[in-house]
Amino acid sequence: MTDRTALADAANLEDLRELLNPLEFMAGWNKHEPSLWKEPRTQFRPFMWHYGDAKAGLDAAGRLINAEQAERRNLFMVNPIEGNHYASLRTLVTAYQMILPGETARTHRHSPNALRLVMDVADKCYTIVDGIRIDMEPGDVLLTPGMSWHGHGNDGSRPGYWIDYLDVPLVHLLEPMFFDLWDGLQPVEQTTRDHPFVFTLASTRAQLKDAKTDDYGRKRIQLDAPSMPTTALYMQELLAGQSTRTLRSTENQIISVVSGRGTTQAGGETFQWERGDTIVLPTWNAVRHTASEDALLFCVSDLPVHEKLGFARLQAED
């Protein structure tokens, strides 16, 4: 039992600290580090991965490991900060994935929300989400809401490549993780490309034609995805020679290049990108995009989480 009399009668702060330590109290006047600061700060770094590197690595993996052994043949983009072995950003993770002709990636489901941007696929490469088969085409954005059954297959003649995005790190922080496996691939109940879980490149470009440039120099549309409560999805168009304003935002963002070339300045670094490359932009870094040729950028952001909690803030630097 605690000697509360000794605790109450502590002669000095050092004695009080010694008595509090076994009780797992920490004195607020003696914190190891501040718990509040003037503006957002993060350990995560702006960083970029190249699609060409990922394809080469996945092609090698295709020779060395099959889909059954790997569950999914993917290369996670791990932010290069000390002690991190998985997350791309505090709340998000992204990965390049490949499936060989004749392969299937068995059906499973999990608490985290997931989606993918299709890069290069042959005909008859598909995903099945809750029994709905959606044949993939380059530029598609395909949704897999949390706890939706999903698996993939490739009946085509070439490997299929895409980029995955998940809110797994957020679920790790909050800890409500569930994961279930299906025995093989879920049977197909319907085949369609007209479904709320798929946004085609053609439909995206059609919407961008009518989009107006906002006050921050961004001509972009938000993909209507109410089934994805933790992420906002945007397609942004930049014409050759065009730049956005320099912006700071509380959100964490993953940017993947659907087409074109250009540069992104973030956190004091400049990244030169082309089709398929992926950049992560942690909270409150000053960010500016410039296109050297007409470009289309896909953005996955945790902005809805910030908005729901009242934390969202956007600030122009120029």
KOLNULO-293736 format. One record per residue (C-alpha): residue number from 1; residue in one letter; z, y, x. Coordinates in steps of 0.05 Angstrom, whole numbers, plus 5000, padded with zeros to 4 digits. Example, Ala and Ser with C-alpha at 12.3 -4.5 7.8 and 13.67 -1.06 7.14 Angstrom:
BEGIN
+-----+------+------+-------+------+
:  nr : rest :   up : north : east :
+-----+------+------+-------+------+
:   1 :    A : 5156 :  4910 : 5246 :
:   2 :    S : 5143 :  4979 : 5273 :
+-----+------+------+-------+------+
This chain:
BEGIN
+-----+------+------+-------+------+
:  nr : rest :   up : north : east :
+-----+------+------+-------+------+
:   1 :    M : 5000 :  5000 : 5000 :
:   2 :    T : 4986 :  5071 : 5022 :
:   3 :    D : 5046 :  5109 : 5047 :
:   4 :    R : 5034 :  5169 : 5002 :
:   5 :    T : 5096 :  5205 : 5026 :
:   6 :    A : 5070 :  5202 : 5098 :
:   7 :    L : 5002 :  5225 : 5073 :
:   8 :    A : 5032 :  5284 : 5035 :
:   9 :    D : 5077 :  5303 : 5094 :
:  10 :    A : 5024 :  5300 : 5149 :
:  11 :    A : 5045 :  5349 : 5203 :
:  12 :    N : 4975 :  5370 : 5225 :
:  13 :    L : 4901 :  5359 : 5211 :
:  14 :    E : 4895 :  5305 : 5264 :
:  15 :    D : 4952 :  5265 : 5233 :
:  16 :    L : 4921 :  5275 : 5165 :
:  17 :    R : 4853 :  5250 : 5190 :
:  18 :    E : 4886 :  5187 : 5219 :
:  19 :    L : 4920 :  5173 : 5152 :
:  20 :    L : 4856 :  5186 : 5111 :
:  21 :    N : 4809 :  5143 : 5154 :
:  22 :    P : 4835 :  5075 : 5130 :
:  23 :    L : 4826 :  5099 : 5058 :
:  24 :    E : 4752 :  5115 : 5071 :
:  25 :    F : 4761 :  5189 : 5057 :
:  26 :    M : 4722 :  5240 : 5097 :
:  27 :    A : 4750 :  5311 : 5099 :
:  28 :    G : 4698 :  5361 : 5077 :
:  29 :    W : 4720 :  5409 : 5132 :
:  30 :    N : 4707 :  5356 : 5184 :
:  31 :    K : 4638 :  5328 : 5165 :
:  32 :    H : 4596 :  5296 : 5219 :
:  33 :    E : 4536 :  5336 : 5197 :
:  34 :    P : 4518 :  5387 : 5142 :
:  35 :    S : 4502 :  5359 : 5073 :
:  36 :    L : 4468 :  5423 : 5049 :
:  37 :    W : 4414 :  5465 : 5082 :
:  38 :    K : 4372 :  5526 : 5066 :
:  39 :    E : 4305 :  5492 : 5053 :
:  40 :    P : 4276 :  5421 : 5051 :
:  41 :    R : 4275 :  5383 : 5115 :
:  42 :    T : 4251 :  5313 : 5129 :
:  43 :    Q : 4249 :  5261 : 5184 :
:  44 :    F : 4180 :  5238 : 5162 :
:  45 :    R : 4119 :  5264 : 5200 :
:  46 :    P : 4050 :  5285 : 5177 :
:  47 :    F : 4006 :  5230 : 5203 :
:  48 :    M : 3935 :  5201 : 5194 :
:  49 :    W : 3906 :  5131 : 5197 :
:  50 :    H : 3831 :  5116 : 5205 :
:  51 :    Y : 3795 :  5070 : 5156 :
:  52 :    G : 3750 :  5045 : 5213 :
:  53 :    D : 3812 :  5020 : 5251 :
:  54 :    A : 3839 :  4987 : 5189 :
:  55 :    K : 3773 :  4951 : 5173 :
:  56 :    A : 3770 :  4924 : 5244 :
:  57 :    G : 3842 :  4899 : 5239 :
:  58 :    L : 3832 :  4869 : 5170 :
:  59 :    D : 3768 :  4834 : 5192 :
:  60 :    A : 3807 :  4802 : 5249 :
:  61 :    A : 3862 :  4783 : 5200 :
:  62 :    G : 3809 :  4751 : 5155 :
:  63 :    R : 3796 :  4701 : 5211 :
:  64 :    L : 3869 :  4690 : 5227 :
:  65 :    I : 3907 :  4687 : 5161 :
:  66 :    N : 3888 :  4668 : 5090 :
:  67 :    A : 3910 :  4703 : 5026 :
:  68 :    E : 3959 :  4647 : 5007 :
:  69 :    Q : 3995 :  4654 : 5073 :
:  70 :    A : 3999 :  4730 : 5069 :
:  71 :    E : 4009 :  4739 : 4993 :
:  72 :    R : 3966 :  4801 : 5005 :
:  73 :    R : 3924 :  4814 : 5067 :
:  74 :    N : 3942 :  4886 : 5079 :
:  75 :    L : 3960 :  4935 : 5134 :
:  76 :    F : 4016 :  4982 : 5115 :
:  77 :    M : 4014 :  5053 : 5141 :
:  78 :    V : 4083 :  5061 : 5172 :
:  79 :    N : 4107 :  5131 : 5187 :
:  80 :    P : 4123 :  5134 : 5262 :
:  81 :    I : 4195 :  5157 : 5257 :
:  82 :    E : 4254 :  5123 : 5290 :
:  83 :    G : 4282 :  5065 : 5251 :
:  84 :    N : 4226 :  5062 : 5199 :
:  85 :    H : 4190 :  4995 : 5190 :
:  86 :    Y : 4156 :  5004 : 5123 :
:  87 :    A : 4152 :  5070 : 5086 :
:  88 :    S : 4095 :  5119 : 5093 :
:  89 :    L : 4137 :  5174 : 5062 :
:  90 :    R : 4207 :  5179 : 5034 :
:  91 :    T : 4185 :  5156 : 4965 :
:  92 :    L : 4116 :  5126 : 4976 :
:  93 :    V : 4080 :  5073 : 5016 :
:  94 :    T : 4006 :  5062 : 5026 :
:  95 :    A : 3965 :  5005 : 5056 :
:  96 :    Y : 3894 :  4983 : 5069 :
:  97 :    Q : 3878 :  4915 : 5037 :
:  98 :    M : 3820 :  4866 : 5043 :
:  99 :    I : 3799 :  4804 : 5005 :
: 100 :    L : 3746 :  4755 : 5029 :
: 101 :    P : 3689 :  4725 : 4988 :
: 102 :    G : 3714 :  4666 : 4948 :
: 103 :    E : 3787 :  4687 : 4955 :
: 104 :    T : 3840 :  4704 : 4903 :
: 105 :    A : 3905 :  4741 : 4912 :
: 106 :    R : 3952 :  4708 : 4864 :
: 107 :    T : 3982 :  4745 : 4805 :
: 108 :    H : 4051 :  4776 : 4811 :
: 109 :    R : 4090 :  4835 : 4782 :
: 110 :    H : 4145 :  4881 : 4806 :
: 111 :    S : 4186 :  4941 : 4787 :
: 112 :    P : 4147 :  4990 : 4831 :
: 113 :    N : 4086 :  5024 : 4803 :
: 114 :    A : 4022 :  5011 : 4842 :
: 115 :    L : 3950 :  5035 : 4843 :
: 116 :    R : 3890 :  5028 : 4888 :
: 117 :    L : 3829 :  5068 : 4910 :
: 118 :    V : 3768 :  5023 : 4919 :
: 119 :    M : 3730 :  5036 : 4983 :
: 120 :    D : 3677 :  4981 : 4996 :
: 121 :    V : 3666 :  4921 : 4952 :
: 122 :    A : 3609 :  4874 : 4934 :
: 123 :    D : 3592 :  4856 : 4863 :
: 124 :    K : 3642 :  4811 : 4828 :
: 125 :    C : 3704 :  4836 : 4865 :
: 126 :    Y : 3756 :  4848 : 4811 :
: 127 :    T : 3828 :  4858 : 4792 :
: 128 :    I : 3864 :  4828 : 4732 :
: 129 :    V : 3919 :  4871 : 4701 :
: 130 :    D : 3958 :  4840 : 4643 :
: 131 :    G : 3899 :  4795 : 4628 :
: 132 :    I : 3846 :  4851 : 4631 :
: 133 :    R : 3793 :  4838 : 4684 :
: 134 :    I : 3765 :  4902 : 4714 :
: 135 :    D : 3706 :  4894 : 4762 :
: 136 :    M : 3714 :  4941 : 4821 :
: 137 :    E : 3665 :  4994 : 4843 :
: 138 :    P : 3671 :  5042 : 4903 :
: 139 :    G : 3710 :  5104 : 4884 :
: 140 :    D : 3748 :  5071 : 4827 :
: 141 :    V : 3822 :  5087 : 4819 :
: 142 :    L : 3856 :  5027 : 4788 :
: 143 :    L : 3926 :  5028 : 4759 :
: 144 :    T : 3980 :  4975 : 4760 :
: 145 :    P : 4041 :  5003 : 4723 :
: 146 :    G : 4109 :  4975 : 4740 :
: 147 :    M : 4121 :  4903 : 4716 :
: 148 :    S : 4047 :  4894 : 4698 :
: 149 :    W : 4020 :  4826 : 4719 :
: 150 :    H : 3964 :  4836 : 4770 :
: 151 :    G : 3921 :  4795 : 4816 :
: 152 :    H : 3854 :  4802 : 4850 :
: 153 :    G : 3792 :  4760 : 4864 :
: 154 :    N : 3726 :  4764 : 4900 :
: 155 :    D : 3667 :  4724 : 4873 :
: 156 :    G : 3619 :  4768 : 4912 :
: 157 :    S : 3582 :  4759 : 4978 :
: 158 :    R : 3621 :  4809 : 5021 :
: 159 :    P : 3694 :  4827 : 5035 :
: 160 :    G : 3726 :  4878 : 4989 :
: 161 :    Y : 3767 :  4935 : 5018 :
: 162 :    W : 3813 :  4984 : 4982 :
: 163 :    I : 3875 :  5028 : 4993 :
: 164 :    D : 3940 :  5012 : 4958 :
: 165 :    Y : 3993 :  5063 : 4938 :
: 166 :    L : 4063 :  5044 : 4913 :
: 167 :    D : 4129 :  5077 : 4899 :
: 168 :    V : 4167 :  5020 : 4932 :
: 169 :    P : 4209 :  5066 : 4977 :
: 170 :    L : 4233 :  5103 : 4915 :
: 171 :    V : 4253 :  5038 : 4882 :
: 172 :    H : 4288 :  5018 : 4947 :
: 173 :    L : 4328 :  5083 : 4944 :
: 174 :    L : 4348 :  5073 : 4871 :
: 175 :    E : 4353 :  4996 : 4878 :
: 176 :    P : 4325 :  4970 : 4811 :
: 177 :    M : 4278 :  4921 : 4844 :
: 178 :    F : 4251 :  4860 : 4806 :
: 179 :    F : 4194 :  4815 : 4829 :
: 180 :    D : 4161 :  4755 : 4794 :
: 181 :    L : 4106 :  4707 : 4815 :
: 182 :    W : 4052 :  4676 : 4772 :
: 183 :    D : 4028 :  4606 : 4789 :
: 184 :    G : 3958 :  4624 : 4813 :
: 185 :    L : 3914 :  4677 : 4780 :
: 186 :    Q : 3929 :  4701 : 4709 :
: 187 :    P : 3875 :  4679 : 4659 :
: 188 :    V : 3826 :  4732 : 4636 :
: 189 :    E : 3832 :  4753 : 4564 :
: 190 :    Q : 3781 :  4810 : 4566 :
: 191 :    T : 3731 :  4839 : 4616 :
: 192 :    T : 3719 :  4914 : 4613 :
: 193 :    R : 3712 :  4977 : 4653 :
: 194 :    D : 3730 :  5021 : 4593 :
: 195 :    H : 3805 :  5020 : 4600 :
: 196 :    P : 3862 :  5069 : 4614 :
: 197 :    F : 3876 :  5031 : 4679 :
: 198 :    V : 3810 :  5050 : 4712 :
: 199 :    F : 3782 :  5118 : 4731 :
: 200 :    T : 3710 :  5113 : 4755 :
: 201 :    L : 3680 :  5157 : 4808 :
: 202 :    A : 3625 :  5179 : 4760 :
: 203 :    S : 3676 :  5202 : 4708 :
: 204 :    T : 3716 :  5238 : 4762 :
: 205 :    R : 3655 :  5276 : 4787 :
: 206 :    A : 3635 :  5294 : 4716 :
: 207 :    Q : 3704 :  5325 : 4703 :
: 208 :    L : 3703 :  5362 : 4770 :
: 209 :    K : 3637 :  5396 : 4750 :
: 210 :    D : 3674 :  5434 : 4695 :
: 211 :    A : 3739 :  5445 : 4735 :
: 212 :    K : 3759 :  5515 : 4756 :
: 213 :    T : 3788 :  5534 : 4824 :
: 214 :    D : 3862 :  5549 : 4816 :
: 215 :    D : 3902 :  5606 : 4847 :
: 216 :    Y : 3914 :  5565 : 4910 :
: 217 :    G : 3840 :  5552 : 4925 :
: 218 :    R : 3841 :  5481 : 4897 :
: 219 :    K : 3785 :  5455 : 4853 :
: 220 :    R : 3817 :  5391 : 4827 :
: 221 :    I : 3831 :  5349 : 4766 :
: 222 :    Q : 3891 :  5308 : 4749 :
: 223 :    L : 3877 :  5237 : 4727 :
: 224 :    D : 3911 :  5223 : 4661 :
: 225 :    A : 3958 :  5166 : 4677 :
: 226 :    P : 4020 :  5169 : 4632 :
: 227 :    S : 4034 :  5096 : 4651 :
: 228 :    M : 4052 :  5119 : 4722 :
: 229 :    P : 4115 :  5160 : 4711 :
: 230 :    T : 4133 :  5172 : 4784 :
: 231 :    T : 4065 :  5193 : 4811 :
: 232 :    A : 4013 :  5247 : 4798 :
: 233 :    L : 3941 :  5231 : 4816 :
: 234 :    Y : 3890 :  5284 : 4834 :
: 235 :    M : 3817 :  5287 : 4855 :
: 236 :    Q : 3800 :  5350 : 4894 :
: 237 :    E : 3732 :  5375 : 4913 :
: 238 :    L : 3720 :  5418 : 4975 :
: 239 :    L : 3651 :  5446 : 4991 :
: 240 :    A : 3626 :  5451 : 5063 :
: 241 :    G : 3661 :  5508 : 5098 :
: 242 :    Q : 3713 :  5517 : 5043 :
: 243 :    S : 3788 :  5518 : 5056 :
: 244 :    T : 3849 :  5516 : 5012 :
: 245 :    R : 3906 :  5565 : 5020 :
: 246 :    T : 3964 :  5544 : 5064 :
: 247 :    L : 4016 :  5514 : 5018 :
: 248 :    R : 4086 :  5486 : 5022 :
: 249 :    S : 4109 :  5439 : 4967 :
: 250 :    T : 4171 :  5399 : 4955 :
: 251 :    E : 4128 :  5339 : 4936 :
: 252 :    N : 4108 :  5282 : 4983 :
: 253 :    Q : 4033 :  5270 : 4984 :
: 254 :    I : 3985 :  5217 : 5007 :
: 255 :    I : 3913 :  5242 : 5016 :
: 256 :    S : 3855 :  5193 : 5022 :
: 257 :    V : 3784 :  5215 : 5036 :
: 258 :    V : 3735 :  5190 : 4983 :
: 259 :    S : 3676 :  5224 : 5016 :
: 260 :    G : 3659 :  5278 : 5067 :
: 261 :    R : 3689 :  5304 : 5131 :
: 262 :    G : 3738 :  5359 : 5149 :
: 263 :    T : 3806 :  5376 : 5178 :
: 264 :    T : 3877 :  5383 : 5152 :
: 265 :    Q : 3929 :  5426 : 5186 :
: 266 :    A : 4000 :  5403 : 5173 :
: 267 :    G : 4065 :  5408 : 5211 :
: 268 :    G : 4033 :  5443 : 5270 :
: 269 :    E : 3980 :  5388 : 5278 :
: 270 :    T : 3906 :  5385 : 5261 :
: 271 :    F : 3877 :  5320 : 5234 :
: 272 :    Q : 3801 :  5308 : 5233 :
: 273 :    W : 3783 :  5262 : 5176 :
: 274 :    E : 3724 :  5225 : 5147 :
: 275 :    R : 3711 :  5176 : 5090 :
: 276 :    G : 3768 :  5126 : 5080 :
: 277 :    D : 3818 :  5160 : 5126 :
: 278 :    T : 3889 :  5171 : 5099 :
: 279 :    I : 3938 :  5227 : 5114 :
: 280 :    V : 4011 :  5231 : 5093 :
: 281 :    L : 4042 :  5299 : 5081 :
: 282 :    P : 4119 :  5299 : 5076 :
: 283 :    T : 4157 :  5351 : 5036 :
: 284 :    W : 4154 :  5425 : 5054 :
: 285 :    N : 4103 :  5421 : 5110 :
: 286 :    A : 4053 :  5478 : 5110 :
: 287 :    V : 3986 :  5445 : 5092 :
: 288 :    R : 3915 :  5471 : 5094 :
: 289 :    H : 3851 :  5431 : 5082 :
: 290 :    T : 3782 :  5452 : 5107 :
: 291 :    A : 3717 :  5415 : 5094 :
: 292 :    S : 3662 :  5412 : 5147 :
: 293 :    E : 3616 :  5379 : 5095 :
: 294 :    D : 3623 :  5370 : 5020 :
: 295 :    A : 3685 :  5327 : 5010 :
: 296 :    L : 3725 :  5292 : 4956 :
: 297 :    L : 3800 :  5280 : 4968 :
: 298 :    F : 3845 :  5234 : 4928 :
: 299 :    C : 3918 :  5253 : 4925 :
: 300 :    V : 3978 :  5211 : 4905 :
: 301 :    S : 4041 :  5253 : 4897 :
: 302 :    D : 4113 :  5242 : 4875 :
: 303 :    L : 4111 :  5310 : 4839 :
: 304 :    P : 4132 :  5282 : 4771 :
: 305 :    V : 4198 :  5260 : 4801 :
: 306 :    H : 4211 :  5330 : 4828 :
: 307 :    E : 4191 :  5362 : 4762 :
: 308 :    K : 4235 :  5317 : 4720 :
: 309 :    L : 4295 :  5332 : 4764 :
: 310 :    G : 4281 :  5407 : 4769 :
: 311 :    F : 4267 :  5405 : 4844 :
: 312 :    A : 4192 :  5422 : 4844 :
: 313 :    R : 4172 :  5484 : 4883 :
: 314 :    L : 4104 :  5507 : 4910 :
: 315 :    Q : 4097 :  5566 : 4958 :
: 316 :    A : 4035 :  5598 : 4989 :
: 317 :    E : 4043 :  5616 : 5062 :
: 318 :    D : 3983 :  5662 : 5069 :
+-----+------+------+-------+------+
